[in-house]
Amino acid sequence: MKKLAGLILFCFLLIPGYSSATTDYARQTGFACGVCHVDTIGGGPLTKEGEKYLEDMKTKGLYRPLKTSQKIIRFIIGYIHLLTAIAWFGTILYVHILLKPAYAAKGLPKGELVLGWMSMIVLAVTGTLLSIARIPSWGMLFTTRFGILLSIKIALFLIMVTTAVIVTFFIGPRLKRRLRGKAAAASGASAQQDVTPEQLSHFDGREGRPAYVAYAGKVYDVTMSRLWKDGSHARKHLAGSDLTAALKTAPHGEEKVVAMKLVGELKTAAQKAEKPFHEKLFFFFAYMNLAFVFLLVFVIALMRWS
């Protein structure tokens, strides 16, 4: 019984109210922030005019004061929301800008997949609670500047979640099936002297697969090198690719590569194979979500500082 009472009390504390002043108030009244606030830039203690306006807002049901305990909980939720957003955005930027989407096109990495879904779930829960705290009525989502920007932010987030569902449960399994279907051909190439770029791409050093790299028309096995753990070198170069151009800007010479076990020669394919539709869709979603990250940050900047 005590646990139930405690749970009810906790849920009650999570029912927040609208207590933060916004620039929308200044637009509605036509007054500068200093008219209602002691601090001329806004926020903090109210003047007599501000207290009068606050009472009017309470009467209209547009303002609900928060208790101290509710403010503390809102602060904690906001902190978790912000921290999770940083982790989620950071993962997207890292995978898309440094590793490139091709890193995940051969199968979604479990680590990034788990982190992505955990982040989206936490953001959805904390974002909902924070939205309830800031928006006391549905009408404010469409009649105030802050509400409209919040609606845009929510819409972008929901689109990203939708693409995550499609990629995780529909595109991801197809990518893995395609990879397994070509595994036999790729493994057969290890005993041959000629390796095509398509075959080379499957030796990426991930999930127990060998790690091969190409340089100057030759293919080398870097699987046993401690510098190529999980098929990644210096967090910039990936196994399964041609490093001829990249080595020109490397801090070391070609001796580091040619010292590795020689597998064979890189044979350029006469015609590049057409990517299947689901793989094209994967790349489209990947770059679309990257663009959405920048849009979300832009919307947040408008909400906070414009």
N, C-alpha and C positions, 0 to 999 in steps of 0.2 A: 504493500500500500504506500509506504514511504517512497519507494522507487517510482511508483506511478505519479505521486504528487510532485516529486522532483522533476520528472519528465514534463509534466504539464506546466510547471513553473518555468522550466527552461524554454519550452516552446512559446510561452507567453512573452518571455523576455526577447525572443527572436522576432516578435511582431513589432517592427520598428515604425517610427513615424517620420514625418517630413520635418526636418529641423534645420536644414542648411539654406542659407540665403544664396540666391543666384542672381546673375545679371538680368534675368527675366523680370525680376521685381522692378529693377530700375527702368526697364523698357516699358513695363505696364504703367508705372506711375509717372514716368517722364522726369523723375528726380535723379540727381546724382547719388552715389552710394553714401556720401557724407551727410545727406539729409537724414537718413535713418540710422546711420552708424556713427559712433563717436570717432572711430578711425575713418578718415576721409576716403581710404581706398576700399572700404567695405569689410564686413565681418566683425565679430567681437561684440562688445556692449552696444546697446541701442540707445538712441536719443529718445526724447519724449514723442517725437513724430514717428519714430520707428516702433515704439511700444504701441502706439495707437494703431498703426498699420498692422502690427502683429495680432492685436486683438480682433481686428476686422477680418484677418485671414482665418483666425480660429472660428469666428462666427460662421464664416462661409464654408467651413470644413476643409480648407486648403492647407491647414497647418496643424500638426499634432506634435507637441513637444515630447522629446525623448527623456526618459529617466537616466540617471547616471549609469546604472547597470546596462541599460540598452545601448548607451553610447560606447561603453567599453566593449560590448559584444560586437557592435557594428564596426568598431575600429579593428578588432581581431579578424573579423570576416573580410574587411577591406584589405588588410595586410596579406591574408592568405590569397585573396583574389589577385592582388598585384604581383605577389611572388610567383604564383602559378602562371600568370600571363607572361612574365619574364622568361620562365623556364620553357613554356610552350613556344613563344615567339623565337627564343634563342635556338631551340631545336630545329624549327622550320628554316631559319636563316642558315644554320650550320649545314643542314642536309642539302638545301637548295643552292646555296652560294658556294660553299667550300667543296662538298662532296659531289654535288650535281645530282639531279633526279635519277640519272642512269645508275647511281649507286643502289637505288631501291627497285629499279625496274626489273631486276632479276629475282625479286622476292623481297617482300617487306621485312626489314630487320626487326626482330622481336623487341629489342630494347627500345627503339624509337616508337614502335607501335604501342607498347604498354605505356610509355611516358606520354604519348599523344592522347590516348584515350583517358588516362587518369587525369591529365590536365583539363581536357574538355568537360569531364564530369564535375571536377571541382569548380571550374569556371561557371558551369551552368548553375550549380547549386548556390555558390556565393554570389554570382551575378544576379540571380533571382531575388535573393534576400536584400541585396543592396538596392536593387531597382524598386522593391516594395518600400524600402526606407525613404527613397528619394521621390517617388511618384505616388502621391496619395490617391489619385484617381486616374482611370484609363484615359479620360479626356485630355489630361496633361501631356500624354504621349504624342498628341497630334495638334495641340494648340500652343505649346510653348517651344521655344528654341531648344532648350535642354532636352525636352521630351522627344522632339523630332530627331535630334542627333542620337539620342539613346535608342530610338527605334531603328535608325540606320545601323547602329553598332550591333544591335541584337540580330537584325536581318543578315548582316555579313557573317556573324558567328554561326547562325543556323545553316547558312549555305555551306560553310566550311565543315560543319558537323555532317551534313548530308553527303558531301563528297567523301568524307572519311568513312561513312557507312558503305558507300558504293565501292570504294577502293579496298576496304578491309574484307568485305564479304562477297564481292563479285569479281573485281579486277585482280586482287591479290591471289586468290586460288588459281586463277587462269595463268597468271605469270609463273606461279610455281609449277603448274602442270606442263607449261611450255618448256620450262627449264629442265624438268625431269625427262621430257620427251627427247631433248637434245643431249642428255647426259651421256648416252651410249656413244653417240658420234663424237662428242667432245673427248671422252676418255680414250676412244680409239685413236684420236689424234696424238696422244702422248707417245705412242709407239712409232709414229711416222716422222718423217723429216720435214714435211710441210704442214704448217698450221695457218689456217685462214683467220682473219680478224674476228669472224663470227665464232669460231672455235676458241680462239684466245680469250674472248670475253667471258667464257664459262669457267676459266681457271682464275677465279677471283679471290681465292684464299679464304672464303667464308664458309661456315658450316662444314668444315672438314675437307673442303675441296683444295687441290693444289693451287699454288699461287705462281702464275707465269707473267712475265713482262716481255715486251718486245723492244729491241733497240737496234737501229741501223740494219733492219731486215732480218735480225736474228731473234730467236725466242729463248729466254732464259728462265730457269726454275729458281724462284726465290723463296720457296716454301719454308726451308730450314733457317732462313735468316731471321734473327731476332728483330731486325729493323723493319720487317714486313709482317708484323703480327696481325692476324685476321685480315691479311690482304691490303693493309694500309701502311703507307710510309710517310712519316712526318706529318700525318693528318692532311696531306695535300695530294698524294699520288696513290692511285689504286691499282691493284694487280688486275690482270686481264686487259691491259691497255698498252698502247705503243708510247713509250717514253722518250722517243728520239728527240722531239722538240723540247720536252721538259728538261732534259739533261743539259741543254745549252745554258740554262739559268741556274743549274744546281751548284751548290758549294763544293762539290767534288767532281772528279772527272769520270770518264767512261770505265776506268779500271775497276770501279766498285761493281759495275754491272757485268762486265765480261768475265769477272772472276767467278761468277755463279755458274751452275751447271747448264751447259748448252743443250737445249731440247731439239731445236731444228731451225728451219727458216720460216719467216713470215711470208705467206703467199697472199698477195692482194687478190681479193675476189673480183671476178670480171664484172659482176653486177651486184650492187648492194640489195640485199633482200628487203622486201617491203614489210614494214612493221604491221602487225595485226591491229585491228581497230581498238581492242581493249588496251593495248600498249600505248597507242596514240592518245587515247582518252586519259590514261594515267599521267602522261606528260602534260596534257592540257590542264588537268586538275592540279598538278604539282605547281605549275607556274601561276595558275589562277590564285591558288591559296597564298603563294608568295606575294602576289599583288595585293591580296586582301589584307595581309599583315600590315603593309604600308598604309593601306586605306584605314584600317582600324586605328593605327597610331595617329593618323591625321585627324580622324574624328575625335579621338580622345583629346588631342591638342586643342581642337576647336571647342570642346566642352569645357576645358579647364582654363585656357589662356586667351581665347579670342574675345 
